[in-house]
Every structure is written in C-alpha cells, then in structure tokens.
C-alpha cells in the first residue's frame, strides 16, 4: 500500500518539530518515522515536538506503529516527547501509548507549556 499522510519536519535546537496533516496509514507513519530519525542528532540528547492540531488523522495500524516507534527512539537519545494537541486527540493518544512509552511525554494545547517541558528534559539529560 502507498503511504498516506503529509508532513513537514525540521530540527531546531535539538528538537525535531513535526507538522503532520491529512490521514496517515501505517506506511505513512513509517515514512515519517524514518525522517525523524534521519534529522535527529546522533551524538546528543534530543526531543520530538509534534504539532498535529486537528489536521491529521490515523488508522488504528498507524497508531500502533507510532507507539512502537516512540518506545524505540529512547534508545537513540530521544529524552522527551511533546504534543501541541487538542483535548480530543490527547485522549486518543493517551489511551494508545502513554503507558507503553518510557520517554517522558507532555500533551497540551498550550505550546508554551510543552516547549518548557521539552527544554527542561533536554537540560537535565
């Protein structure tokens, strides 16, 4: 199956910012995950900050793939995950992987709060 889902991704001060949009299937998530790993710092702590807002959707398989990926990137020096996210998506993601991932996670529609959380985790790493 072809990958579905669009995204913009950029590295700013050891934080991989991800801006997904559209509906993601498992293959689309795999492509996004590969991009995250390819731009993440190799030799120092880093974090992921996702900005899905309400413009992205996920199939159940894609959600499962994301949970597995977030568990693995802790081994690649990722020290925190942040989500600028609506309360609707927050509930979905918490159920999907918050207890399955060892990396500290912050989910909020308050971007400043999420950025502060990530900054603190990077300083402590």
C-alpha positions in Angstrom: 0.0 0.0 0.0 1.2 3.5 -0.7 2.0 5.8 2.2 -0.8 8.3 3.2 -0.3 11.5 5.1 1.7 14.6 4.6 4.2 16.3 6.9 6.7 19.0 7.4 9.7 18.3 9.6 12.5 20.4 10.9 15.3 20.4 13.5 15.5 23.4 15.8 17.9 23.3 18.8 17.9 19.5 19.2 14.1 19.4 18.9 12.6 17.6 15.9 9.4 19.6 15.1 6.8 17.5 13.2 3.8 19.1 11.4 1.6 16.2 10.2 -1.6 16.8 8.1 -4.0 14.5 6.4 -4.8 10.9 7.1 -1.9 8.6 7.9 -1.8 4.9 7.3 0.9 2.6 8.6 3.2 3.2 5.6 2.8 7.0 6.0 3.8 6.7 9.7 6.8 4.6 8.7 8.0 7.2 6.3 7.6 10.0 8.9 9.4 7.9 11.5 12.4 7.4 9.1 12.5 11.2 8.5 12.5 11.9 12.2 15.5 9.5 12.8 17.3 10.9 9.8 17.4 14.5 11.1 17.7 13.8 14.8 21.1 14.5 16.4 23.2 11.3 16.6 25.5 12.2 19.5 23.5 14.2 21.9 20.1 14.3 23.6 17.1 15.4 21.5 13.3 15.6 21.7 10.3 15.4 19.4 7.6 18.1 19.4 4.6 17.2 17.3 2.1 19.8 16.1 -0.8 17.7 14.7 -3.5 20.1 15.9 -6.7 18.8 14.3 -5.3 18.5 10.8 -4.1 14.9 11.0 -5.8 11.5 11.3 -4.6 8.0 12.0 -5.7 4.5 11.1 -5.5 2.0 14.1 -2.4 0.4 12.5 -0.7 3.8 12.2 -1.4 4.5 15.9 0.1 1.2 16.8 3.2 1.9 14.6 3.7 5.3 16.3 3.6 3.7 19.8 6.3 1.2 18.8 8.4 3.9 17.3 8.2 6.2 20.4 9.4 3.2 22.5 12.4 2.6 20.3 13.7 6.2 19.9 14.6 6.3 23.6 17.5 4.1 22.6 18.5 6.8 20.1 19.0 9.5 22.7 15.5 10.9 22.5 14.7 12.2 26.0 11.2 13.7 25.7 8.1 13.8 23.5 5.8 16.8 23.3 2.5 17.2 21.6 0.8 20.5 20.9 -2.6 18.9 20.7 -6.3 19.3 21.2 -8.1 17.6 24.1 -9.8 15.2 21.7 -6.6 13.9 20.3 -5.0 13.9 23.7 -7.4 11.3 24.9 -6.9 9.1 21.9 -3.1 9.3 22.2 -3.0 8.7 25.9 -5.0 5.5 25.5 -2.8 4.4 22.6 0.6 4.7 24.1 1.2 6.8 27.2 1.7 3.7 29.4 3.7 1.9 26.7 6.4 4.5 26.3 9.3 5.1 28.7 10.2 8.6 27.5 8.6 11.5 29.4 5.6 12.9 27.5 3.7 16.2 27.7 0.5 16.7 25.8 -1.3 20.1 25.9 -2.9 22.7 23.6 -0.6 25.2 25.3 2.5 25.3 23.2 4.5 27.3 25.7 3.9 24.6 28.4 5.0 21.8 26.0 8.1 23.7 25.0 9.1 24.4 28.6 8.7 20.7 29.4 10.9 19.7 26.5 13.5 22.4 27.4 13.7 21.1 31.0 14.1 17.5 29.8 16.9 18.4 27.4 18.8 20.4 30.1 18.6 17.5 32.6 19.8 14.9 30.1 
